[in-house]
């Protein structure tokens, strides 16, 4: 699963409640309609931005997650592979 350091935010004042974001765009079903407003289910949002890029009123924006929730990218490819191996329980020793 891809990770993003962003999450979607919907400006209710700008939202026209057209439903495009939830009906046609969000691949994770992370936007729901409640009481004539659209709300982001933060735990389901992967921060892909598909909804934001197609919002006709530009009411949807990608905003950075709090720093404590952000994943720091690896310094280089070697560290990417070492981190991935470690997350799978594989220890790689470099001489």
Secondary structure by P-SEA (a helix, b strand, c coil): cccccbbbbbccccccccccccccccccccccccccbbbbcccccccccccccccccccbbbbbccccccccccccaaaaaaaaaaaacbbbbcc
